[in-house]
Every structure is written in C-alpha cells, then in structure tokens.
C-alpha cells in the first residue's frame, strides 16, 4: 500500500488549512497511508515544551490536531526499525569516514549535519516502504538511503 511519512515541518504545514501540503493531503485517495513516526511526535511535544509563545490557543489547536489526526496511527520504533537505522548509520560512516579514528561519534555526526532523529525517522519510512516528506536537506542521510524516496510539498 502506498503512503507517506511526514516530518515535523510537513505536519506543521498540514495543520495550516491554507498550505499546498494540506491540499495535497486532502486530495489523496483513502487507501494511501499518511503517517508520522513516534520520533516526530516527540519532536513536536518537545518543541512545545521548549518554545514560549504568546498564542496559547494556536498551540492548543495544533496539539489537538496532531493528537486527532496523527497520534493514533503513529509508527512505533521497533527492533526491526533498529536494523534499518543501523544500516543507514553504517552507510553514512562508510560514505563519510571520520578524519581521525578516535573522533567522537556524536561530534562527527554534528560535523556532517546529521540529525539522529532524522536517521530514525527515515529508518521507519524505509521499514514501512513510505515516501518521506521533509524539507530538510539531510544530504548524508539521502545519499546513504537511495531506497527511500523523499519529497517536499512545501
């Protein structure tokens, strides 16, 4: 079954009724899966906790939309997802070996601009055969996983 996995930037856009992403989502056939990953939900909730906004009503409406539309069918991270994650990380490392063997993994990934949440989310898309909707560049991740089709509706 065809489908899409939305990154946080696409979830935000879908919440806004005036966006192209919202129109495209609404035009999809009911048989097309439109999902988020539990990692994406975590990023959304963390963002709400770290951001100070003066428009609490808008924040509450967004949270309600996400809970109703995406949370019930969110993809969980499983042991199998971990296998996809490990393959992506292995490929990133092979394509971009650290300049010094003892360089810390986290530092090397930061230098490559690899967000670990993106790796997990792309792993979930790959595991479930979904197109990943994101506007993030993710150069190293994209190069490591040509099997995952990535698009932006933004």
N, C-alpha and C positions, 0 to 999 in steps of 0.2 A: 504494500500500500504506500503510495507516495506521501510525502509530507515535509514539514518544515520544523526546525528547531530555532526558536527566537533567542537572540542575545538580548541583554538588558536594553540596549539602545532601540531595538525594534519593539520590545514590549512597551516602552515609553511612547513610541510613535503610534502604536496600535491603540493605546489608551486615548490618544487625541483623535477625535472624530474627523478632523479636517485633513488628515495626512493621507498621502498616497499609500502608505503601508496599511492603514485601516481599510481603505477602499479595496486594495488588492486582497486583503484577508477576507473581507466580506464577499468577494467575488468567487472565492474558491468553492468547489464542489464539497458537499458534506462528507464525502469519503476521504478527503485529504486531511491528514493529521496536521494539527498545528499545536506544537507543544513547547514547553520550556523545560529546562533542567532544574533539578533541585539546587544546583550551584547558582543558577540565575536568580532563583527566589532568594537565596541567601544574600546575594549581592544587592538585590532590591531592598530587603529588610535592613541590611547593614547601612545602605545609603540613607535610608530614612532615619536611622539612629544617629548617623554622623552629620547630617545636614540640618542646619537651622533654617526654617522657612517661616515667612510671615503669613503664608496662606495655608493654614492647617486644614481648612475644608478641602482644598485641592489635593493635599497629601492624603487625606482620608478617602476621598473619592478614588484616587489612584490605587490605594491599598485595597479597597473594596473591589475594584475592577479586576485586579490581579488575583485576588482570592477567589472570585467567582469564575473568571474566565480561564485561568491557567493553573492555579494551585491543585485542583482536583486531579488533573491528568499529568502533573509534573513527572518527568523521568527521574527515577532514583538512581543514585550512583551505586553500582553493584560490583561484585568481584569481577564479573566479566568486563565491566567498564574499565576496571583497573588494568586489564590486559591490553585494551586499546590505548589507554593512557600511557602504559609502559612502552608500547610500540612507537607512539608519537615521540615520547621523550628520547628513546633510543635513536630515532631518525634525526631529531633536532641535534643531538650530540654528535652523531656521525657527520651531519652536514656542516656543523659549526663546532669543531673541537675547541676546547679552551686553549688559549695561548700558553698557559702554564699548567702542567699536570695537577698541581696542588691548589688550583684556584677553586674557591668555594662554589658549589653548585648554584646556590641562590644568587651569588654575585654574577656568575657567568650568565645565568638566565636574565637577570636585570639588564646586563650589558647588551644582550641580544633583543631586549624589549619583549621578552616572552612573559606573559601573564599566566600564571599557573592555573587560574580559574578558566581561562580560555582553553587551555590544553584539556582540562577535564570536560568542558562543555563540548568541545569538538570531538572528544573521545565518545561522548554519549551520542552525538549526531552520527558518527561513524558506526557505532554499535547498532543503532536502530535504522540505518540507511536513510537518514533525513538530510535535507538540504539545510545548511546552517545560514541563517540570516543575521548578518552583522555588518556594521560599517567600520569595524576595527580593521586595521591593516594586517596585523598578525603575520607578517612576512615569513618568519621562520616556521610558524605552525602551518601556514598554507603550503609552503614548499615541502614540508615533511609529510603532508597527508593529501596527496592529489586525489585520493579516493573520495574525499568529502567535497562535494560541490558547495561553494559559498557564494552567496548573493547579497546584495544590499537593495532594499526597497526604499532607501532614504536618499 
